[in-house]
Amino acid sequence: MNKTPHRYKSVESKTAQRILIALGASVVAVAYGMARFALGLSTPRILDDHIATEAQIGYASSLSFITYVGACFISSWWLKNQKWKLSILAVLASAVAGCLLIAFSTYAVVFILGVGVAGSAAGFASGAIAYRLVRELDPARESRGQAIANAGTGIGVAVATLILFFVGSWRVVFISAAVLAVIFCLWFCVHQVEQKGNPLEGNSAAEKRGSVSALLVPAVLTILMGAGSSVYWTYGRSLAETQTGLAESQSLLFWGLIGVAGIGGSFSGDAVAKFGTKISWSACSVILGASVLLLPFSTSAVWACVSGVLFGALYTVLCGLTIELGRESWPEAVGGATSILFATIAVGQALGSLIIGFSVALLGLPTLFIAGGVLVLVGAGVVWLKKARGTPV
């Protein structure tokens, strides 16, 4: 993989790179863990406040995934033209607007609109962060840096849970996300890493994209993962409460554990280095699928929490592995490939959420969780169809 030459030798430069990774994780935490996935955390209380019905929350979640897909492709086009800052500013604008609409909604239509706008924030984030980290981190730490930044999702979920636990208002969670989006997005844009005299040249920063066929199997894998996991992100906390009779504080603990476990996704780069992408994806798909299947059969808080820990950790690891799929498919366009493959995760999530919205009343949540787990498990076999280094499938 051809990269911009790096000559960072000073302690100050290494510190600046660490700060950049932390800021990338913070942007991901706000865009994913709070603006996007706090919906599942808040669903029981939104239902209690009669802001929206279960079906309307399913439609809102589906809209969120659709806007996420659109944002991913817009971001991918911007990155092709080296406009990563524009993509990060779009994270800021959509997170602030969407989260404030959700926070102050009193009618379902405003709530659904807010969820849709907030969902696009994550779509603008992933590719832009991956694009910048590829170019401004030392090669030896770039893969680990990508994994750590991606694991910010778990941090955001955990922070959102703590806010709800101590404040008790789901609206404050979204207001907090709006405030943090302003701080971290602007900081990420202005933070400097490259040394004077070693700027990112226009030609060296340009992406050289590979063939569309190289992304075919990765796209199928991410669609399956997205479709299978969508039911958990939207209704995981609700099912945990109804299935095992968790109290409010216990269900908050359940959701918080998902977030804390998600921090384990920072080891996705290590998994690839040791086992390779195929073995890593296959094994993680089996465990993630099992975690989704486990929740509707959980009869106690312990088993629900086991399901949540496995789900949070393995979902985040698979998102980290998605970046590696993009790197292997388009070695010289990691940012663009990341945007596209994260979009296909959301395509699966949008389809899954739409089906859930239409069928939840007819089939019930336990049946939909079983279907979701099976879809994730299918990816464990499909990954072996992937060719190496972006060759046509």
N, C-alpha and C positions, 0 to 999 in steps of 0.2 A: 504494500500500500504506500503510494507516494504521499508524503506529508511535507508541510512547511518545515524547514530546518529549525531546530530548537537549540539554543545555547544558554539555557538558564543554569547558571552555576552558583549564583549568590543565594544566601539565606533569604534575603528579601524577596527574590523571585519565587523561591519555593513556597514561601509564606503566602505570596500573592496568588499562587496557583491553588493552594489549599483553601483560601478564602473564596476563590472563584467556584470551586467545587461545592463549598458550603452554600454559597448563594444560589447555585443551580439547584441544589437540593431544596432550598427554601422556596424558590419559585415553584418547583414541582409540588412541594407540600401544600402551598396555597391553592394552586390551580387544580390539582388532582384530589389531594386528601381533604380539602375543605370546600372549595367552590363546586367540585363535582361529586365527590363521594359522601359529603355530609348529608346528602339527601337521604341515603339509607339510614344514617344515624338518627335523623330527625323524623323519619316516616311515622313512628308510633304517635308522637306528640302532634304532628301535623294532622293526623287522623282525629286525635282527641279534640283538637281545636276546630275541626270541621272546615279547614281551609280547602281540602281536596279529598276525594274518595280514593280507595285503593286503585280503581281503574284509572282515574285521572293522574295519580302519581305514576302509574305505569306509562301513560301517554307522555307525561312530562319527562320521564327518564328516557323514553325513546327519542323525544325531540332533542334532548341533551346530547345523545349519541350522534344524532344526525348533524347537529351544528358542529359537534366535535370533528366529524369527518370532513365537513366543509372547511373548517379552520385548518386541519392538517394539510389539505391540498393547497390552500392559499399560502400557508407557511412554506410548503415545499417549493412553490413557485417563487416566493420571495427569496428563499435560500439559494435557489439557482442563480439569482441575481445579487447574491451576497448581502441581503438586507435582513440580517438576523435581528438587528435592533428594532426594526419595524414590527417584527413578529413578537418580540418581548413586550413592546408597547401595546400591542393588540391583546396580549395576556392581561395587562393592567386594565385596559378599558373594558374588556368583556367581564373580567372578574368583578370589578367594582360595580358596573351597571347591573349585571345579573344578580349578584349577591344582595344588593340593596333592593332590587325588585322583589326578591324572595323574602327578605327580612321584613318589608313593609306591606306585603300582600295581605289583603283581606278577602279577595275573590280568587277562585280557581284559575281564571284566565290570566290574571297578573302573575300568579304563582307559576303557572306552566311557562309563560313567556320568560320569567326570570330564570327558571331552571335551564331553559334552552340557551339563553345568552351566557349564563355562567358556564355551561358545559363546553362552550367553544374555547374558553380560556386554556384548558388543558391541551386542546388541539394546536394552539399556537405555540405552546411551550416546548414540547419534547424535541422536535426537530431542531429548533433554534439553539437550545442548550447543547444538544449533541454536536451540532455544527461548530459552535464556539469552542467546546472542550477539545474536539479533534485538533483544532488549529492552535490552541494556546496552552495546552498541557504538554509536558515532556512525554515522549512516546512510552517510556517505561511505566508511567502512572496514568496514562489516558484511559485504558480499559477499566481499571479500578475506579477512576474518577467518574466515568460514565455510570457505573453500577451504583456508586454512592449517591450521585445526583438523582438517579432513577428511584432509589429507595426513599426519597423525600416523601413519596406518597404515604408511606406508613407513618412518618413523623406528622404529617398533616392530619391524618385520621386520629392519631393519638391526641394531638393538640385540640382538635374539635371536640373530642370526647371529654377531655379535661374541662374545657370551657362549659360544656353542657352540664357536667357533673357539679361544678362549683357555682355556676350562675343559675342553672335551671331553665334557661330560655333558649330554644332552638334559634330564635331570631338573632340573638347576640352572637351565635356561632357565625352566621353569615355576615353580620356587620364587622366582626373581627377579621373575617377573610378579606373583606373589601379594604380595610385599613392596612393589613399586612401585604396585600397585593401591591399597593402603592409603594411601600417601603422597599420590598425586596426586588421588585421589577426595576425600579429606578436605580437601585444600588447595583444590580447585576449589569445594567447598561453602562454605568459610569466607572465601574471598577476596572482598573488597568492591570494587565499582566505582562505584556510584551515589553522588552527593554527598548530604550531609545536606540535608534540605529538598526533595529531588527523588526521593522513593522511588517504587518501582514500585507504582502503585495497583492494587488488585484488578481494577477494571473495565478499566483500560487494558492489563493483562497478559493478559486473557482472550482465548482464540482464537475466531475466528469462521470456522467451517469452511464450505467450499463444497460443491458437489454431488459425489456419488460418481462420476458420469459423467466429471467433469473429470480424474479420476485413471486412467481406463481405459487410454488409450494409454500414458501413463507406466508403468503397471503391467506392460503387455505388454513394453515396452522393457526394464525392469529384470529381468523374469523371464528373458528371452532372454539378457541379459548375465550374469545369475547362473548359469544352467544351462550356458552355454558356458564360463565361467571356472572352474567348480567342479573340473574335472579337473586344471587347472593347479595350483590351490592345494593339492590333496591329493597329487598324484603328479608334480608338475613336477620336483622334485629327483630322484626315483627314475628317471624317464624320462631325464633329462639324464645320469645316471650310466650307465644301461644302454645308451643310444643312442650316446653318444659316448665312453664309457669314462673319464669324468672320475674323477680321484682324489678322495679325501675333501676335501682342501683346495680343489681346483678346484670341486667341487660346492657347497662353502660360499661360495666367491666368487660363483658363479652365483646362489645364493639371496640373498646380501647385495646384489648388484646390483639385484635385484628391489626390495628395500627402499629402497635409495638412490634409484633411479629414481622410486619412488613419491612421493618428496618433491616431484617435479615437478607432482604433482596440485594443488599450491597455486596454479597458474596457471589453474585451471578457470574462476574468476570472470572473469579477463581474456579468456579465449577467448569466453565468452558475450557480454561487453561489445563485443567486436570483430566476431564473426561471427554471433552469435545462437545460440540453443539447438539448433535443427534442424541447421544446418550443422556445429556443433561435435560434436553427438552422432553424426551420420552419419559424419563423417571419423574420429572417434575409434573408432567401432565397426569400421570397415574396418581400421584399424591394429591394434586389439586382436585381432580375428579372425585377421589375418595372423600375429600373434605366436604365437597358439595353434597355428595350422597349421604354423608354421615348425619348432617343436621336434621333432616326430617325423621330420622330414626333415634335421635337423642332423647333420652328419657330423664336426664338430669342436667344440672348446670355444668357439671364437670365435663360431660361429653359434648355439650354445646360449645364450651370454651376450647376443648381440644379441636373441634371442627374449625372454630374461628382462628385459632393460632395457625393451624395448617393452611387454611385458606389465605390468611394475610401474608404469610411467609412465601408460599409457593406462587401466589398471584404476582407478587412483586418480583420474585426471581424470574418468572416467565417474561415479565415486561423487560427486565434487564437482558434476558436472552434474546428478546425481539431486536434489541439494538445490535446484538452479535449476528443475528440472521441478516440484518441489513448490511452490516459490515462485510459479511462473506458474499453477499449478493452483489453489492455495489461498493467495492473497496475504496473507490475514490469519490464517493458521494454518500457518506454515512448519514449526514444530516437529512438529505432528501429521502433516502431509504427509510430512515427512522420515522419521518413524518408519514410516509405512505403506509408503512406497516402498522404504526399506531392508529392510522385511520382505518385499516382493515380490522383491527381489534374492535374499534367502535362500530364498524359495519355489523359485525356479529352481535355486539351489545344492543345496537338499535333494533335489529331483527328480533333478538331475544326479548327485549323489553316490549316491543310492539305485540308479539305473540302473547306475552304475559298479560298485557293490558286487556286483550280480547278474551283470553281463556281462563283468567284467574278465578272468576266466579263459577265457571263450569267445571274445571278440573281440580281446583284447590292448589294451594302452595306446595304441599308435600310432593304431589305428582310432578309439578314443574321443576322442583329441585332435583328430583331423580332424573328427569330428562336432561337438565343442565349438566349434571355430573357425567352422564353417558357421553354427551357431546365433547366434553373436555377429554375424556378417556380416549376417544377416537384419534385425537391428535398424537397420542403416544405411538400409534402405528404409522400415521401419515408422514411423520417427520423423516422416516427412512426412505422416502421417495425423493428427498432433496439431494441434488447434485452439489458437488463441492465448487467453491470459488466462482459462483455465478454462471456456470455453464448451463445451457438450455436444458430444461427438464424433459 
